[in-house]
């Protein structure tokens, strides 16, 4: 608990100067030493823990400061944020089908292409861990998220997002000012998701999607039909730089697609 509280305070710039260099396992163990009451102990009794920091030794004052961090709400909130970040970082090693978090630089491009100002009603239909939704909410958009994976849904809920565990291709009816999406690419799912979700865009609205690079060159019927459909709508497809998703654990080629609803 002390390690998490210290990490949170370091992140927030609020760590007490006296504790700033406490960074080794030995230092943390010392800071966590608990007072033992031996006043009522028998010959073979080691004593009783009091729930207070040990007052003995040259580091007693540092120990008192460290234990005090456990009672500071801001550090507790920071520790929770640190745990959430660690959980999200760990997702890339769990190989969730179709999940590769959208890097911040690409999210910024998507928002710029959608010309969002804040206040718009936006759908993220394959929300993952919320990389896109986080930025949309931060700028004041009203965001709905769909996600089929229960673990990712739990993360989205922890972040406070409005999320339903749902396959976006089954959603009909409600429409949005914008749809921003990074759908799964396998077996042409990106084509299917983009074409379906465009039906959820209001007249005058926009869909911006990340797709696999195959959408730009593959010649089977699904992909050729998609490019013809995109041309008919006056949509744009632009290749993203190589390794755009390397930080997310993949080097797959990608494109960004922008389509406005007449």
N, C-alpha and C positions, 0 to 999 in steps of 0.2 A: 504493500500500500504506500509506503514511504517512497519507493522508487517511482511509482506511477505519479504520485503527487509532485515529486521533484521534477520529473519529465514535463508534466503539465505546466508547472511554474516556469521552467526554462522556455517552453514554447510561448508562454504568455509574457515573458520578460519580467516576471514578478518573483523570481527566486531570491531568497535572502542572501546577501553577499557572502555571509559566513558559510553558507552551504553550497556555494557556486562550484567548488572544486570537489565535492563529494561524488566521485564517479567510479569508484572501484567496488568490487564485491565486498571486500573487507570493510570499507567505509560504510557501506549500506548495512551490513550485519551489525556493526557497532552502533549505528544510529537506531537500529531496531531493538537494542537490548532493553528488556523490561525489568522494572524494579521487582525484587523478590523480598517478601516479608518473612523473616525468620523468627519473629518475636514469639510465635506460638508453636514453633517447630520442635519435634522431638529429636533424639540423637540421630536417628536414621532418616529424618525428614529433611528434604532439601529446601523447604519453604513454599510459599504460595505467591504466585504472580499477582500483581496489584492492578494491572491495566494502566500503569503509569511508566514513563521513561525512567530508566535507571539513573539515579542522581550521583553515581560514583565515577571517578576517573576524570582525566583532563578533558574529555569530550562531552561531559555532562551537559554543558550549555548548548552545544550543537545538537545533542539528542533532544533536548527540550524544544528547540526550534523546529526540528524535523517532525516531532510528534504533533506540534502545533499546526503543521500544514494539513494534517488529516481532518482538522475541524474547519478548514477554510472552504466555503462553498465553491468559490471560483476554481480552486485546485481540484475539487471533486468533479466538477463539470469538465475541467480540462483532462482529468484522468479518463473520464468516460469517452471524451473525444479521442484520446490517444488509443483506447481499446478499439473504438470503431475504426479508426484509421488502420490499425494493425489487422483487423478482420478483413477490411477491404483489400489491403495489400496482399493478404494471404490468398485471396480468390484466384490470382493468376496461376497458382500452383495446384488448384483443384480441378482445372480443366472442365469448367462448366460449358456444356455444348453451346456454341455460338456466342459466348461471352468474351468480349475484349473491350475494356473500358475506353471511352473516347477521350483522347488527350485534350488538355485544356486549350491548346492552340487551335485544334480543329473545332472544338466547341465554339470558340470565339468567331471562327470563320462562318460557322453555321448561323450563328445569331446575326452576324453582319449581313449575310446573304438574305436572311428572312426579314431584315429591316425592322427588327423588334425594338420597341422603345420602352416597354414596361406597361403592364395592364392588360395585355392581350391574353386570351384564353388559348393555351397551347397544350398539345398532346405529345407526350413521349411514349410511343407504343411498345418499345422494347427497352425498358428503362434501365436494366442492369442494376448497377449500384448507384445510379443517379448522377453520373458525371455531367450529363446535359441538363437534367432537371435542377440540379443544385444551382447552376448559373442562371437559369431562367427565373427561379424563385428569388435569387439574390437581386435581380434587376426589376422585380415587382410583377412578373407575369403570374397569371393563375394557371397552375400546371396540374394536369391529370397524367398519371403514370399507369401503364399496363406492364406486367412482367409475369412470365409463366413459372419461373423458378422460385420455390418457396424461400430458400436461403436469401436470395436477392431481394425478395419482397420484404423479408424481415429487416434487412438493412435499410431499405427505403422507408419503412415505417419508423424505424429508430431515428432516421433523419427528419421525420415529420412530414414526409411527402404524402399526398393523396394518391394511394396506389391500390389497384385491384389485381389479384392473381388471375390473369386472363390472357388468352391468345388474341392478339389484336385483330387477326384476320376473321374473327367471329363477331367483331364489334360493328354495329350499324346504327344509324339514326343520328346521334348527337354529332354535331360538326364543330370545327375549331377554326380560330383565326390563323393558326399555323400548326403544322406537324413537323417536329424535328426528330430524326430517328437514325439509329445505327442498328439495323436489323441483323439477324444471323445470315451468313452468306451461303452456307452449305446447301447443295442441291438446288440452287436458284431461289432459295427462300427470300433473298433480298428483293428479287423481281416481284414475287408474289406479294410481299409485304408492302412495297412501295405502291404498286398499282391499287391494292385494296385501300391503303390509308389515304391515298389521294382523294378517294370518295368521301373522306371525313373532313376535308378542307372546305370552308365556306367560300362562296363566290367572292373573288378579290383576295383570297388568302393564298398561302404559300406552303409548299412541302419542301423541306431540305433534308436530304438523306445521304448517309455514307453507304456506298455499295462496294462489292468486290470489283476489281478491275475487269473481270470477265464480262461484266455488263457492257463494256465498251468495244469488245472485239469477238466474243464467241459467236459462232454462226448457226447454232441450232435454233429451232423455231422459237423457243421461249425468249431468247435474248434478241434475236432479230426483230421479233414482234414488239419487244419492249422498246427498242431504239426507234422503231417506226412510230409507236405510240408517243414516245417522248418528243419526236420531231413534230408530230401533228399538233402537240400542245405548245410548241415553242419552248420546250424545256432546255436546260443546259446541263452538260456533263463535262466535268473538268477533272483530269488526273491529279491526284495528290502526290507529293514527293515520295520517293522510295523511303521505306522504313518509317512512315508516318506513325505507325502503331507499334514501333519497336518497344517503347516503354511499357506497353500493355501486354507484351509477350508474344507478338507475332510480326513477321515481316511480309505478310500478304499484301499484294498491291491493292490500292483502293482508289475510288473516285468519289467526288461529291456531286450530287445531283440537285438541281433547283428547278421547281416547277410552280408556276403561278396558276391559280384557278381563274378562268375567264369570269 
